[in-house]
Amino acid sequence: MIANRLQSIWENGIPLPDAFEHFSNDNPILIKNHSEGIDIRPGQSEIEYIKNISKSFSALINTCADITSIPRRKRDWVIGELSQKRLMAIGYRASNNASIELSIIPDALFKPDFIDWKQSSIAGLNLHYVDVRISEYKKFNHPKNTEKPIGRPNNKTSIWQLIKSIGLQELQEKHGNNKTAIANEIFQVGRLRMPDQFSNFNPTAQTIIRHYNSYLNNNSEH
């Protein structure tokens, strides 16, 4: 039951890079007004004018520093919400064997050095999670509806269909055991045949490889 709830929440979760914009509507990142107290006007003495010019230059530098710090401050906000259990992170735990399990990411991994925001992955303390998505923590404790929507197929169904369509033997003969190359071909074919399922960088190469591995595991004749 918990596994099904996690799967449903993960599928409806927000990719890690988009978490701040999605969950922080009431918490904008503000830029401090560093120009307060600066007064440049005619009639000032030379010393006053120079002091205010210097303050203006410092204000510009500080404003630029604030703007540059916005991405870090957004990430810090997400980490804070995760640590306070207002948000939760769910991802697939990668391992050396074929099994990959969807699970809640431990609090100990919510450290800036452990998080790859661009790749939506978290790694540290000998643990590695991929395809990380963010959701409200209360949805795990009080799920409203954990049934999958009818209609649009999930990634696994689409990827398995493409593997069957392209041909597993053809993929292996062309790319050998280079799963990254196999994932890239599946993605490119998916963009042409299933544009509603394959767009931009979704699904990721890791997701395609994971479902490719599961396809192999469930088709023992191959």
C-alpha positions, 0 to 999 in steps of 0.5 A, a space after each residue: 500500500 505504501 509503495 503504491 502511495 509513493 508511486 502515485 505521489 512521485 508521479 504527481 510530484 514536481 521535478 527538483 529544479 522546479 520545486 521553488 517556483 511551484 511551492 513558494 508562491 507566498 515566499 518570494 526572494 526579495 532584493 534589499 534596497 541598498 541605495 537607502 540614504 544615498 543623496 546625490 544632488 546639486 549644491 553638495 560639497 565635493 567631499 559629500 559628493 564623493 562619499 555619495 558616489 562611493 555609496 552608490 558604487 557599493 550599493 550597485 555591488 551589493 545589489 548585483 551580489 543579491 541578484 547573483 545569490 538568488 539561485 542559492 537562496 531558492 535552493 536553501 529555501 527548498 532544503 529548509 522546507 524539506 528539513 522541516 518536513 513541509 516538503 518531501 523528496 521521493 526518488 529512485 535509489 540507484 544501486 549496483 544490482 538490477 533492483 531500483 526502489 522508489 523511496 522517501 529520501 532520508 533527511 540526512 541527505 538534505 545538504 547542498 553538497 549532496 544535491 545535483 539540482 540540474 540532474 534531479 539527483 541526490 547522492 551522499 553517505 553511500 546513497 544515490 537517488 535519481 529522478 527526484 521529485 518534490 511533493 507536500 509532506 502532508 500528501 503522504 500522511 493524508 493522500 487524497 487520491 492515489 489512483 492513477 488517472 485513466 488515459 495517458 500511459 506512464 513512462 514504463 508503458 511508453 518505453 516498453 512499447 517503444 522497445 517492442 516497436 524498435 526491437 530489442 535485438 536490433 537495439 542490442 546489435 546496434 549499441 551492444 551494452 551501451 545503455 546510454 546510447 540505447 536510451 538516446 535512441 528510444 528517446 529520439 523515436 519516442 519524440 517522433 511517435 509519442 510527442 505527448 510523452 517525450 518532450 524536452 528532457 523528459 523522461 530522463 536517460 536514467 528513467 529510460 535505462 531503468 525501464 529498459 532494465 525492467 523490460 529485460 528482467 521481465 522478458 527472460 527469453 532475452 
